[in-house]
Amino acid sequence: MKKTAIALMVCASILTPAVARADDGGFWDMLFHWDTKFSGFGTEFHIACYTEKHQRVENCEEWFTKLRHFFNQDKIEHQFTAYEGTEGKPVRFNQIRHEVNFRVSYMHSYGQRIPDDKLAPDDPIKNDTRKVHAVKLLGLYNYRTHGWDVGGGGGTVPLFGDDVQTVWRGVVTAGAAHSIGGAWYGRVDLSYYTNTLTGADLGHPTSSLVIGPGPNLSATIGFDLRRAGTVKAAPSR
């Protein structure tokens, strides 16, 4: 997983929400412009990584093992390895050109579930602060070149909670990230969310809340510990 642990995300939304990501760690996530506001955290699993020559890179997914060196990143040693026959060759992070990733984010609402101006006068729950939960599940392809990571993918965001209907929103997204020094990077994502979410889905059938399909633009600052440290090839086979 990329180590994007406890990252700060700043969202600039257009009509609908966005979700940030993390790798080999976590990140704070915020969803804006859904009226119901969300925050949370997540991570990204690296299913497959390849070099420019399409050689598979072993040990690209590190399962959070480097997080213990977050405050002393000089001690980080990766084993990104491409095999030529039985001989393993070290692969630097910037030589990993292609990635297939699975992003998982968990979020929960904060503040009022439905804004006051969207509640009906006869609504029995005027200050509903019960949590709404969401999980973003997203498959992604990523290409790395000249310091940039560009890619996209799609997935789904199911929502659940006390008195919440079982609803979900589909999402397609495209994004670009660039190093801002050491393990840190900045990223911009443009996403489009499908399906419509209403107040009735959130336990307020008389509410005027309607969140229709639409785009979302978000900006994220995070860190990926694979960008830090040194690389040593794994043993030959």
N, C-alpha and C positions, 0 to 999 in steps of 0.2 A: 504494500500500500504506500502511496506517496505520503510523506509525513507532513500533512498540512494541519498539524495539531493546533487547536485553540486559535484559529485564525479570526481576524476581524473582517467582517463583510459590511460594505456600504452599498445599499440598494438604491438605484434610481429607477423607479418602476414606470412602465407605460401600460396602463389598463389592467395589468394583472401582476402576480408575484413571480419571484425568482428564487432559486436555491443555490447555495454555494457548495463547495466540496472540500474534501480533505484526503490525505494519503498517509497511510501508516501512522495514523494519529487521529486527530479530530479537528473540527473547526466550529466556530459559532456561526449560526445561520439565522437570517432574518427574512421573513416574508412580509412585504408591504403591499399596499393597494388591494388587499383582499377584504378591507374593512376589519375583518377579524385578523389580528396581528399574531404572527408566529415567530418563535426563535427556537434554536436547537443546535444540533451537532451532527457530524457524520464522518464517513471515511470512504476511501476508494480502494478497491481490490484490483490488482493488476493481473488479469487473467493470462495475457500473453504479451511478450515484448520481442521486438526484432530489430536487427541492425539495418543499415541502408541496403545491404546485400541480402536481406531477408533471412539472415541466420537467427535462429531463436536464441534469445538471451535468457540464460538460467538465473535463478535467484533474484529476479526482478521484483517479486513480491517478498517483502521482508518481515511481514507479520508483526509489526510494531517493535521488533527487537532492538532498534536503534534509538528508541525514545529515551532510554536511560542515559544517553549521551547528549541530550538536548542542550544542556548548559556547558558542555565541553565537546564540541563537534569535531575537534581535531582527532579525537579518539575513534571516530566512526570509520569502520573499514567494511566496504561492500565486497560482495563476490559476484558481481555481474560478469557472466562468463558466456562466451560463444565458443562452441566446440568445432574444431576442424579435425575430423576423424576422432581420435581419442584425446587429442591435446586441447586443453582449455586455454582460451585467450581472454585477457581482461577487456571489458567493455566499459568505457567511461559513460557517465550519465548522458552527455550530449551526443554520444554515438548510438543511443537507443532511439531509433527513428520512429518506429511504429509501436503503438500500445493498444491493446483491447482491454478496457477497464469496466468494472461494475461498481457504480456509486450507490451508497446507501446513506440516507440522511433521515434522522428522526427529529421531528419538530413538535412543539406544543404551543397552544395559544397563550397569550397573556393579556391582562386587562379584560375589558368587557367582550363577551362572545359576540354580541350584536351591538353596534353603535346606537346611541339614544335616538338619533334622527331616523333610524331604520326600524324602530320598534313601534308597534301599534299601540294606541292609547290604552286599550284593554288588555295588553300583554300582562300576564300574572307575574312574570319574572323581569323586573326592571333593571336589575344590576346583576346580570348573569356572568359570573367570573369562572364558571366551570371550565375545565380544560378541554380543548379539542386537540386531538393528536393526529399527526400525519407522518407518513413514511414515504420518502421519495426513493424509488427504485429505477435506476437508469443505466442502460448499456451505452458505452461510449467507444469511439475510435479516436485516437490522438496521434498527430504527426508532429515531430520535433525537428526544427530546422532554423539555423542562424539565431539561436537564442529564443525562438518563439515556439510555443506549443499551440497548435491549432487543431480543431476537430469538432465533433458533434455526435449526437445520438438521440435516443428517445427512451421513453419509459412511462411510468404511471405514478400517481400520488394518491393512495387511498387515505381517507380520513375516517376517524372513529372517535368514540368517547361517549360519555353519559348523555343519553337522549339525542345522540347523533345518528342519523340514518347512515347506512353503509353506502358511502359514495366515493367516487374517485375522479381524478382528472388526469387525462393523458398529457404528455409534454414532449415536445421536440426542442432540442437546444443546439446552438453552435457557440463556440467560445474561442478565445485566444488568450494565452498567458505568456508573461515574459519575466525573466529573472530581474530582481531589484537589489541583488547582492546576497552572497552566501546562500543559505537555504531558502531565503524569502523570495516570493514572486507576487506579481499582481495579475489579475485576470478579469476579463470582461466577458459576460455571457449574454446572449440574446436568446430567449426562450419563447415558445408559444404554448399556451395551456388550452386544452380542449374542454368540452363539457361545461355545464352551467351549475353553479352552486347557489342555493337559495336559503333563506332564513328557515324554511321548513326542514331542510336537510340538517340544520343545526339546532333543532328542537324548538323553533319559534315559528309555527305555521302561519301566524298572522303578520309576520314581519315583511317589510318591503325589500329586504336585502336580496339582490340578484347580482351574482358575479358571473358574467358570461365569458365565453372564449376570448382570448386576446394575448398580446405579446407582453413581455417583461424584459427590461434591461437591467443588469446588475453588475456591480464591480466588487471584486474581492481581493483582500490581501491575506496571504497565507504562507506557510512554509512547507517545504518538501525536503526531508533530511537526506533523500537520495542525491540531492544537489551538493551536499557537504561531504567532507571526509575524503578518503582515498579508496582506490579499487584494487583488489587482488584477485587473480583468477582462482576459481575453485580447482581442486586437484584433478589431474587428468583421469580419464575413465579407464 
